[in-house]
Amino acid sequence: MLMTASPTLETLPTNLQTVDEFEQWQRQYVSEGSYEFVRGRIIPKPSMKQDEIDIADFLIRAFMQTPQFAQKHTLLPEADSYVDGVRKRIPDLTYFTAEQRQAIRNGERVKTLFAIEILSDSETFEDVNAKIQDYFDGGARLVWYIAPKLQKIYVYTSPDESKAYKGQEVVSAAPVVPELQFTVAELFA
């Protein structure tokens, strides 16, 4: 039976072990809402809030000025990123190459090379660290965590190496999209 509303935390199944099982359940029972799947846990993924939309819009527009955009690479909001057979994340923004987009059209599951997350009030330190680890486990080369309240961007080049940028400091998406760069102040203007 197809559900017409999103399941509640109390009605989410707890017996799913793989992304395949999760996606089969999702096709049968979920008609709205997004969910991440991490080692048997189904994690509701709230949609982007209006104050986050401005940040996403700025980043997408800046990306559209890069050679990578002209080469049919893309920066998409809230697209699936597969880590492995037991983890699927949904970054706030994710970068896919033209080759990855073709793989998606061919029915393959792809992993992000560059994930951007916008810190929400409900996320814990453990949540942030788990996401960063998952992205790098899946092959990401770069992860940005944007903290709007602090007006900072944390740039991760590995799960254990990061640098915080603020104010007039220039942040760059090198080595993935080197031409995507701007000052942090521009993002929060």
Backbone as JSON, one array per atom type, in Angstrom:
{
  "sequence": "MLMTASPTLETLPTNLQTVDEFEQWQRQYVSEGSYEFVRGRIIPKPSMKQDEIDIADFLIRAFMQTPQFAQKHTLLPEADSYVDGVRKRIPDLTYFTAEQRQAIRNGERVKTLFAIEILSDSETFEDVNAKIQDYFDGGARLVWYIAPKLQKIYVYTSPDESKAYKGQEVVSAAPVVPELQFTVAELFA",
  "N": [[0.84, -1.17, 0.0], [0.6, 2.19, -0.85], [1.86, 4.97, 0.81], [0.47, 8.15, 1.55], [1.46, 10.28, 2.87], [4.42, 11.57, 4.42], [6.41, 9.25, 6.24], [6.58, 8.97, 9.82], [9.06, 9.44, 12.41], [8.59, 7.36, 14.15], [7.44, 5.44, 12.53], [9.33, 4.63, 10.71], [11.13, 2.04, 9.14], [13.31, -0.3, 10.78], [14.79, -2.41, 10.03], [16.22, -2.45, 7.67], [19.12, -3.0, 5.75], [20.78, -2.35, 3.6], [21.54, 0.05, 0.97], [20.14, -0.61, -1.32], [17.91, -2.08, -0.28], [16.78, -0.03, 1.25], [16.1, 1.87, -0.77], [14.24, 0.39, -2.19], [12.21, 0.12, -0.26], [11.65, 2.85, -0.02], [10.63, 3.49, -2.58], [8.23, 2.1, -2.46], [6.8, 3.09, -0.23], [7.14, 5.82, 0.41], [6.06, 8.98, -0.39], [6.71, 11.61, -0.33], [9.22, 13.97, 0.75], [12.71, 13.79, 1.73], [15.29, 11.43, 2.38], [18.2, 10.36, 4.02], [20.4, 7.54, 4.12], [22.11, 5.6, 6.37], [24.03, 3.07, 7.22], [21.85, 1.3, 8.04], [20.24, 3.14, 9.33], [17.59, 5.37, 8.82], [17.49, 8.61, 7.88], [15.74, 11.51, 8.21], [15.82, 14.11, 5.83], [15.61, 17.37, 5.99], [14.11, 19.83, 3.84], [15.77, 22.48, 2.04], [16.05, 25.47, 3.81], [14.58, 28.8, 3.66], [16.47, 30.82, 4.27], [18.77, 29.53, 3.62], [18.6, 29.21, 0.93], [19.46, 31.53, -0.39], [22.22, 31.4, -0.02], [22.8, 29.02, -1.42], [21.96, 29.82, -3.97], [23.79, 31.91, -4.55], [26.17, 30.39, -4.67], [25.66, 28.59, -6.79], [25.3, 30.38, -8.91], [27.87, 31.54, -8.97], [29.34, 29.27, -9.63], [28.4, 28.88, -12.21], [29.94, 30.6, -13.69], [32.3, 29.36, -14.2], [34.81, 27.44, -16.04], [34.23, 24.74, -15.82], [31.44, 24.57, -15.64], [30.82, 25.36, -18.25], [31.74, 23.11, -19.51], [29.77, 21.31, -19.09], [29.64, 20.27, -16.53], [28.13, 20.13, -13.26], [26.51, 21.81, -10.49], [24.44, 20.89, -8.11], [21.46, 21.22, -6.12], [20.62, 19.27, -3.28], [20.95, 16.49, -4.22], [21.2, 12.96, -4.62], [23.99, 11.25, -3.25], [26.01, 8.58, -3.43], [27.69, 6.64, -1.09], [28.57, 4.06, -0.43], [27.47, 0.62, -0.39], [25.91, 0.72, 1.88], [25.47, 3.3, 2.62], [23.98, 6.39, 1.86], [24.02, 9.7, 1.07], [22.7, 13.08, 1.08], [23.85, 15.83, 0.02], [23.64, 19.4, 0.67], [24.43, 20.9, -1.53], [25.83, 19.49, -4.44], [28.55, 18.44, -6.49], [28.82, 17.31, -9.76], [30.56, 15.78, -12.41], [30.52, 16.01, -16.04], [30.88, 13.46, -17.02], [30.06, 11.91, -14.83], [27.38, 12.65, -14.8], [26.55, 11.45, -17.17], [26.91, 8.8, -16.43], [24.93, 8.61, -14.47], [22.67, 8.89, -16.1], [22.91, 6.47, -17.35], [22.07, 4.79, -15.41], [23.75, 4.3, -13.27], [25.05, 4.54, -9.93], [26.37, 7.39, -8.45], [29.08, 9.12, -6.79], [29.72, 12.03, -4.9], [32.21, 14.43, -5.8], [32.69, 16.78, -4.66], [31.23, 18.18, -2.01], [28.83, 20.33, -0.54], [27.73, 21.57, 2.45], [25.3, 23.23, 4.4], [25.3, 24.46, 7.52], [22.88, 23.55, 9.84], [20.6, 24.45, 12.5], [19.8, 22.19, 13.85], [21.78, 20.28, 13.61], [24.31, 18.27, 15.07], [27.67, 18.24, 16.43], [28.65, 15.67, 16.06], [27.0, 14.79, 13.97], [27.9, 16.42, 11.85], [30.61, 15.65, 11.64], [30.26, 12.94, 10.95], [29.0, 13.12, 8.44], [31.01, 14.42, 6.93], [33.05, 12.49, 7.04], [31.74, 10.38, 5.68], [31.43, 11.5, 3.07], [34.13, 11.72, 2.24], [34.87, 9.03, 2.47], [33.42, 8.07, 0.35], [34.82, 9.05, -1.79], [35.04, 11.78, -2.19], [36.79, 14.81, -2.88], [36.79, 17.22, -1.77], [35.14, 19.07, 0.74], [32.84, 21.44, 1.8], [31.75, 23.09, 4.67], [29.36, 25.26, 5.53], [28.84, 27.8, 7.79], [26.37, 29.72, 8.55], [25.55, 31.44, 10.72], [27.94, 32.06, 11.99], [29.23, 33.15, 9.91], [31.21, 31.83, 8.4], [33.25, 29.62, 6.42], [34.07, 26.33, 6.43], [36.61, 24.52, 5.12], [37.24, 21.4, 4.0], [39.8, 19.2, 3.21], [40.35, 16.67, 3.68], [39.03, 14.16, 5.94], [40.22, 14.89, 8.3], [41.57, 17.27, 7.96], [41.19, 20.66, 7.88], [40.31, 24.08, 7.14], [39.29, 27.18, 8.36], [37.51, 29.84, 6.92], [36.9, 33.35, 6.73], [35.31, 36.6, 6.58], [37.18, 38.8, 4.57], [38.71, 36.86, 3.45], [39.71, 34.72, 0.8], [38.0, 32.04, -0.49], [38.42, 28.93, -2.08], [37.47, 26.44, -4.47], [39.37, 24.67, -5.23], [41.04, 21.55, -5.29], [39.09, 20.77, -7.1], [37.24, 22.5, -8.48], [38.87, 24.91, -9.43], [38.47, 27.56, -10.33], [36.23, 28.43, -9.05], [35.86, 30.69, -6.8], [35.8, 33.13, -4.19], [35.31, 35.88, -1.89], [34.56, 35.3, 1.53], [32.98, 37.23, 2.68], [31.59, 38.19, 0.45], [29.8, 36.12, -0.04], [28.1, 36.31, 2.16], [27.06, 38.84, 1.93]],
  "CA": [[0.0, 0.0, 0.0], [1.37, 3.42, -0.97], [1.53, 5.99, 1.81], [0.29, 9.46, 0.93], [2.18, 11.27, 3.65], [5.73, 11.11, 4.86], [6.4, 8.48, 7.48], [7.11, 9.64, 11.01], [10.21, 8.73, 12.96], [8.11, 6.14, 14.79], [7.03, 4.44, 11.54], [10.43, 4.26, 9.83], [11.6, 0.68, 9.41], [14.63, -0.4, 11.41], [15.39, -3.68, 9.63], [16.88, -2.33, 6.38], [20.57, -3.07, 5.93], [21.54, -1.85, 2.44], [20.94, 1.13, 0.2], [19.15, -1.24, -2.2], [16.7, -2.34, 0.52], [16.21, 1.27, 1.59], [15.48, 2.48, -1.94], [13.04, -0.39, -2.5], [11.21, 0.58, 0.71], [11.3, 4.23, -0.35], [9.76, 3.47, -3.77], [6.93, 1.54, -2.1], [6.06, 3.7, 0.87], [7.35, 7.24, 0.65], [5.63, 9.79, -1.52], [7.26, 12.96, -0.22], [10.32, 14.1, 1.7], [13.98, 13.17, 1.39], [15.89, 10.67, 3.47], [19.52, 9.78, 3.87], [20.46, 6.19, 4.69], [23.46, 5.38, 6.86], [24.21, 1.83, 7.98], [20.61, 0.84, 8.64], [19.46, 4.25, 9.87], [16.94, 6.27, 7.87], [17.62, 9.94, 8.48], [15.0, 12.52, 7.45], [16.61, 15.24, 5.34], [14.72, 18.52, 5.77], [14.4, 20.61, 2.64], [16.54, 23.69, 2.27], [15.29, 26.59, 4.38], [14.68, 30.0, 2.82], [17.73, 31.55, 4.49], [19.83, 28.75, 2.98], [18.43, 29.32, -0.52], [20.3, 32.62, -0.87], [23.58, 30.87, -0.06], [22.86, 28.08, -2.54], [21.85, 30.59, -5.21], [25.08, 32.56, -4.76], [27.17, 29.38, -5.06], [25.33, 28.08, -8.13], [25.6, 31.45, -9.88], [29.33, 31.65, -9.07], [29.78, 28.09, -10.37], [28.03, 29.05, -13.63], [30.96, 31.42, -14.32], [33.53, 28.58, -14.3], [34.96, 26.58, -17.23], [33.6, 23.44, -15.57], [30.04, 24.7, -16.03], [30.79, 25.37, -19.72], [32.02, 21.73, -19.93], [28.58, 20.53, -18.72], [29.65, 19.82, -15.14], [27.0, 20.79, -12.6], [26.41, 21.94, -9.04], [23.0, 20.68, -7.91], [20.98, 21.14, -4.74], [19.93, 18.11, -2.7], [20.99, 15.32, -5.09], [21.76, 11.77, -3.98], [25.4, 10.92, -3.38], [26.18, 7.24, -2.86], [29.0, 6.43, -0.47], [28.82, 2.64, -0.65], [26.24, -0.15, -0.37], [25.14, 0.92, 3.11], [25.36, 4.74, 2.93], [23.6, 7.34, 0.82], [23.86, 11.03, 1.64], [22.12, 14.11, 0.21], [24.43, 17.13, 0.36], [22.85, 20.58, 0.29], [24.84, 21.08, -2.93], [26.82, 18.48, -4.83], [29.18, 18.66, -7.79], [28.99, 16.15, -10.62], [31.18, 16.04, -13.71], [29.72, 15.58, -17.19], [30.98, 11.99, -17.08], [29.19, 11.38, -13.79], [25.99, 12.84, -15.25], [26.28, 10.38, -18.14], [26.77, 7.56, -15.66], [23.59, 8.65, -13.86], [21.72, 8.58, -17.18], [23.06, 5.04, -17.62], [21.55, 4.03, -14.27], [24.77, 4.06, -12.26], [25.06, 5.37, -8.73], [27.62, 8.14, -8.4], [29.49, 9.73, -5.53], [30.14, 13.41, -5.1], [33.62, 14.8, -5.68], [32.71, 18.04, -3.91], [29.96, 18.34, -1.31], [28.68, 21.55, 0.23], [26.68, 21.5, 3.46], [25.0, 24.46, 5.12], [25.04, 24.04, 8.89], [21.56, 23.89, 10.36], [20.54, 24.5, 13.97], [19.53, 20.87, 14.42], [22.92, 19.39, 13.46], [25.28, 18.18, 16.15], [29.07, 18.07, 16.04], [28.77, 14.29, 15.6], [26.37, 14.72, 12.65], [28.79, 17.08, 10.9], [31.78, 14.78, 11.44], [29.84, 11.72, 10.24], [28.79, 13.46, 7.03], [32.31, 14.68, 6.31], [33.7, 11.19, 6.87], [31.05, 9.65, 4.62], [31.76, 12.06, 1.76], [35.48, 11.32, 1.88], [34.86, 7.58, 2.26], [32.86, 7.86, -0.98], [35.72, 9.54, -2.82], [35.07, 13.24, -2.33], [38.11, 15.44, -2.78], [36.62, 18.5, -1.1], [33.86, 19.29, 1.42], [32.67, 22.72, 2.47], [30.66, 23.23, 5.64], [29.11, 26.69, 5.66], [28.2, 28.14, 9.06], [25.83, 31.06, 8.33], [25.52, 32.3, 11.92], [29.31, 32.49, 12.24], [29.72, 33.69, 8.65], [32.47, 31.13, 8.11], [33.23, 28.43, 5.6], [35.09, 25.35, 6.81], [37.0, 23.79, 3.93], [37.88, 20.12, 4.34], [40.5, 18.49, 2.13], [40.29, 15.28, 4.16], [38.2, 14.19, 7.14], [40.98, 15.4, 9.44], [42.25, 18.52, 7.63], [40.27, 21.72, 7.47], [40.69, 25.46, 7.42], [38.14, 28.07, 8.44], [37.65, 31.1, 6.2], [35.91, 34.35, 7.14], [35.54, 37.99, 6.15], [37.74, 39.09, 3.25], [39.53, 35.74, 2.98], [39.22, 34.1, -0.43], [37.81, 30.59, -0.43], [38.52, 28.35, -3.42], [37.05, 25.04, -4.58], [40.48, 23.88, -5.75], [41.46, 21.24, -6.66], [37.99, 20.25, -7.92], [36.78, 23.59, -9.37], [39.75, 25.98, -8.97], [37.98, 28.89, -10.68], [35.15, 28.8, -8.13], [36.47, 31.35, -5.66], [35.17, 34.39, -3.8], [35.56, 36.14, -0.47], [33.45, 34.86, 2.39], [32.1, 38.39, 2.84], [30.69, 38.25, -0.72], [28.74, 35.12, 0.14], [27.16, 36.73, 3.2], [26.68, 40.23, 1.71]],
  "C": [[0.89, 1.24, 0.0], [0.91, 4.43, 0.07], [1.39, 7.32, 1.1], [1.0, 10.56, 1.69], [3.53, 10.7, 4.06], [5.61, 10.3, 6.13], [6.95, 9.32, 8.63], [8.31, 8.85, 11.51], [9.8, 7.41, 13.58], [7.76, 5.05, 13.77], [8.13, 4.06, 10.57], [10.88, 2.85, 10.15], [13.01, 0.69, 9.99], [15.38, -1.66, 10.96], [16.12, -3.62, 8.28], [18.39, -2.27, 6.59], [21.37, -2.42, 4.8], [20.8, -0.69, 1.78], [19.88, 0.56, -0.74], [17.84, -1.49, -1.46], [16.0, -1.03, 0.87], [15.48, 1.87, 0.4], [14.25, 1.7, -2.39], [11.91, 0.01, -1.55], [10.72, 1.98, 0.34], [10.36, 4.3, -1.57], [8.35, 2.98, -3.42], [6.13, 2.42, -1.16], [6.18, 5.21, 1.03], [6.94, 8.03, -0.58], [6.15, 11.22, -1.44], [8.36, 12.98, 0.83], [11.56, 13.37, 1.21], [14.55, 12.49, 2.62], [17.28, 10.23, 3.07], [19.47, 8.39, 4.52], [21.9, 5.92, 5.08], [23.47, 4.16, 7.77], [22.96, 1.4, 8.75], [19.74, 1.92, 9.23], [18.88, 5.09, 8.74], [16.88, 7.63, 8.55], [16.82, 10.94, 7.65], [15.91, 13.69, 7.08], [15.67, 16.4, 5.07], [15.1, 19.27, 4.5], [15.14, 21.88, 3.03], [15.62, 24.8, 2.78], [15.5, 27.84, 3.53], [15.97, 30.77, 3.04], [18.92, 30.81, 3.88], [19.78, 28.89, 1.46], [19.32, 30.41, -1.09], [21.76, 32.18, -0.99], [23.74, 29.94, -1.25], [22.82, 28.82, -3.87], [23.17, 31.28, -5.54], [26.11, 31.56, -5.3], [26.91, 28.85, -6.46], [25.65, 29.13, -9.18], [27.11, 31.64, -10.05], [29.88, 30.46, -9.86], [29.51, 28.24, -11.86], [29.04, 29.9, -14.39], [32.25, 30.65, -14.56], [33.6, 27.8, -15.62], [34.29, 25.22, -17.05], [32.11, 23.47, -15.94], [29.92, 24.66, -17.56], [31.05, 23.97, -20.28], [30.92, 20.76, -19.51], [28.69, 19.83, -17.37], [28.54, 20.6, -14.43], [27.16, 20.83, -11.09], [24.92, 21.94, -8.74], [22.63, 20.69, -6.43], [20.33, 19.78, -4.47], [19.81, 16.93, -3.65], [21.66, 14.16, -4.34], [23.25, 11.64, -4.26], [25.62, 9.59, -2.67], [27.6, 7.08, -2.33], [29.45, 5.0, -0.76], [27.47, 1.92, -0.55], [25.38, 0.05, 0.86], [25.01, 2.39, 3.51], [25.0, 5.54, 1.69], [23.32, 8.67, 1.51], [23.21, 11.96, 0.6], [22.71, 15.45, 0.62], [23.49, 18.28, -0.01], [23.16, 20.97, -1.15], [25.89, 20.03, -3.24], [27.28, 18.73, -6.26], [29.29, 17.33, -8.51], [29.62, 16.58, -11.92], [30.21, 15.61, -14.82], [29.74, 14.06, -17.31], [30.1, 11.33, -16.02], [27.72, 11.53, -14.18], [25.61, 11.8, -16.27], [26.1, 9.05, -17.42], [25.4, 7.49, -14.98], [22.54, 8.31, -14.91], [21.75, 7.09, -17.54], [22.62, 4.17, -16.46], [22.58, 3.71, -13.19], [24.58, 4.98, -11.07], [26.4, 6.08, -8.66], [27.82, 8.78, -7.03], [29.97, 11.13, -5.82], [31.66, 13.54, -4.98], [33.78, 16.01, -4.78], [31.32, 18.23, -3.32], [29.98, 19.65, -0.53], [27.49, 21.36, 1.18], [26.53, 22.87, 4.11], [24.55, 24.05, 6.51], [23.66, 24.49, 9.34], [21.58, 23.82, 11.88], [20.39, 23.12, 14.59], [20.72, 19.92, 14.34], [23.86, 19.44, 14.66], [26.69, 18.07, 15.57], [29.29, 16.67, 15.46], [28.16, 14.13, 14.22], [27.31, 15.28, 11.58], [29.99, 16.16, 10.6], [31.43, 13.51, 10.67], [29.64, 12.01, 8.76], [30.12, 13.67, 6.31], [33.04, 13.37, 6.05], [33.08, 10.41, 5.73], [31.42, 10.18, 3.24], [33.17, 11.64, 1.33], [35.6, 9.82, 1.69], [34.34, 7.25, 0.86], [33.73, 8.4, -2.1], [35.73, 11.04, -3.04], [36.51, 13.74, -2.17], [38.04, 16.75, -2.01], [35.23, 18.55, -0.48], [33.9, 20.67, 2.05], [31.53, 22.59, 3.46], [30.5, 24.72, 5.88], [28.32, 26.93, 6.94], [27.66, 29.56, 8.95], [25.87, 31.96, 9.55], [26.91, 32.83, 12.27], [29.92, 33.22, 11.04], [31.12, 33.15, 8.35], [32.21, 29.98, 7.16], [34.4, 27.55, 6.05], [35.36, 24.49, 5.6], [37.79, 22.56, 4.36], [38.51, 19.52, 3.1], [40.7, 17.03, 2.48], [39.42, 15.32, 5.41], [38.89, 14.85, 8.34], [41.69, 16.73, 9.17], [41.24, 19.55, 7.15], [40.87, 23.08, 7.8], [39.42, 26.28, 7.41], [38.46, 29.37, 7.73], [36.55, 32.06, 6.65], [36.26, 35.69, 6.5], [36.05, 38.11, 4.74], [38.65, 37.97, 2.73], [38.87, 35.11, 1.76], [39.16, 32.59, -0.23], [37.79, 30.08, -1.86], [38.06, 26.9, -3.37], [38.12, 24.2, -5.25], [40.69, 22.69, -4.81], [40.31, 20.82, -7.59], [37.53, 21.29, -8.94], [37.6, 24.83, -9.0], [39.24, 27.39, -9.26], [36.8, 29.32, -9.83], [35.81, 29.37, -6.88], [35.84, 32.72, -5.45], [35.56, 34.65, -2.35], [34.34, 35.68, 0.31], [32.46, 36.02, 2.58], [31.14, 38.54, 1.67], [29.52, 37.29, -0.56], [27.68, 35.63, 1.11], [26.7, 38.19, 3.05], [25.16, 40.37, 1.6]]
}
